[in-house]
């Protein structure tokens, strides 16, 4: 199967599912029973939400809610958590356009056609675009993405910047240890010559 971006055909119901996710208690595992019984989405189309959520990083591979899922339920972090999930799940979009979420519907579909090789009239193209747009409605891209404590990943630019500042702060210090094996002698001049040589050749600043 081609490596298409994540999508569901019933993308029209995504906003309702996401609202229920935010209001319902976080389950130990997000199962089809939880989706149908607790959240109230029993249709076959709604079941596709679970693999979608896994692609987005909201659920772990075993169905347990991730830290990103929990952040999405936090009203103070919900929008940025979804933006993070979108950038994770639709990484192919952002490899081609770092502002993919700002594209018009026409340009977005054009990007999908370019990526997938599908015809513009393909239902899959519409489903991918519709899924992206539905998720985007719950996202806030104004504050970037959540940091590694939530996502489990550290952006490369943050890592390199941290390393660089750390090096600037502490500098580079070298230390060495010299072990001397002194000769057995009662001649003080021999010791004086050894330590004088050390001072002149190794202990200079």
N, C-alpha and C positions, 0 to 999 in steps of 0.2 A: 504494500500500500504506500502511495506517495507520502512524503513527510509534509503534509499540509499544516498550516497554522491551526490552532484549536478552534472548533466551532460546534454549534448545535443547530439543528434545523428549526427547532422550536424556540428561536431566540427571542421571540416576542414575550415569552413568559419569564425571561431571566430576571428582569427587575423585580418581579413579585417574589421570586425565590430568594433573591438577595435580601430583600426587606425582611422576609421571614427568618433568614439566617441571622440577621442582626437582632431580632427580637426574641428568638428561641434560645433556650439554654444550650451551651456547647456540649455536644454528645461525646461519649468516649470514642465512638467510631461513627462516621457519617455513612449510614447504610441506606439501602433502598427503603427499608422499613421506616427509618427516621424521616426520610424525604417524603414518603407517602403518608405515614400515620401522624407524625408530629408536625411536619410542615404543611401537610395537606395537598401534596402534589403527587397524585397517583397515576397520572397518564404515562404512557410509554415514552412520549417525547421528553417529559421532565426527567426521566431516568438518565438521560445523557448529561445532566448537570454534574454528576459525580466524576466521570472521566475528565470533563472539562475542568472541574475544580482541581483535579490532580495535576493537569497540565499547567494550571496557573500557580501552583504551589500553595493553594489554600488547604489542600488535603495532602497528607503523606500517601505513599503508595499503598499502605495497608488500610487507608480510609480514616486514620486518626486526624483530627484537625491540627493544622500546623500553627506555629506562632503567628504566621501571617493571617490565618483565619481568625484567630483571637483578636489581633489588632484591627481587623475589619469590623468586628463587632463593637469595638471601642469607638463611641461617637467622635472622640477627639482625634482618632487616627484612621477612621473608616475610609475617607477619600484617598489619603496617601497610600493606605494599604492596598486599595484596589489598583491605584496607579502602579504600584510596585508589582502586583500580580500580573497586570497587563504587560508591563515591560518584560517580565519573566516569560510569560506564556507566548507572547508575540515578539520574541527576540528577533525573529527573521525580519519583521517590519523595521525594527529600530536599527538593524544592521545596514539597511538601505536608506533609511530616513530617520534621523534622531528626533524629529518632530512628527512622527507618524500620526499621533493623536490630533494633530492640527489639520490633517488633510481633509479636503472635501470628500463627499461620498464618491464622486466621480474619480477623483485622483486616487482614493483608497482602493477602489475596484480595479483601477489601472495597475496599481502596485501589485495587487493579488494576482491579476492575469499574468503580469510579468514574472512573478515568483513561481506560480504553479504551472504555467503553460496551458491553463484551461481557457475555454472560450468565455468571452465576456458575459454571454447569456447563460452560462452554467449555473445551476441551482447551488452548487458548492461555493462559487464565488459570492453569490448573494448571501449565503449562510455565514461564510467567514466574515464578510463585511458587516452583516447584521449583528453577529455575535460581538464583534469588536465594538461597534457603536453602542450596543446595549450595555456592555461592561463599562465603557467609557462614561456613560451617564452617571455611574456611581463613583467615578474616580475624580481625584483632585491632583492635577499635574503641576500645580504652582509651587509645590515645596519639594520637588525631586522625588526620591524614593526612600524607603525606610532603610536604616543601617543594618549592619550584620547581626546585631542582637536579635532582630526580628526575622530577617530573611535567611540567616545562616551563611550569607555570602558577604564578602567585602569587595566593593568596587576597586578595580585596579588603580584608578587615579588616587583613591584615598589611601591605599596601601603604600604607593610609592611616595606620596606626599608626606605620610607619616614617617616613613623611614628616613626621608631626606631631612625633615625637621629634627628628628632624633639625632642624626649624625651631627647636625649643626649645633645642637644643644650640648652634647657630651663630648664631641670631638673624637679623636682617635688616639688612644693611649696604649703604649706597648710596655710590657714589663719583662724582665728576664732575670734568671737566677744563675749565678756563677758558683760552681763548686771547685774549690781548690784542694789539691793534694800536695801538701807541703813536704819538702824533703826533710829527712832526718838529719839535722845539723845543729850545732851549737853556735854557728857563725851568724850573728845578727845581721851582718852586711848582706847575707843572702836574702833574708826576709825583707830587708829594706829595699833591695833591688826589685823584688817581686811586686811589692805593694806600690812602689813608685811607678813601675811599668803599668800596673792596673790603672792607677790614677791618671796617667798621661794618655793612655790609649783607649780605655774602655769607659771611664767615668766622666769623660768630658760632656758638657751639656751641648 
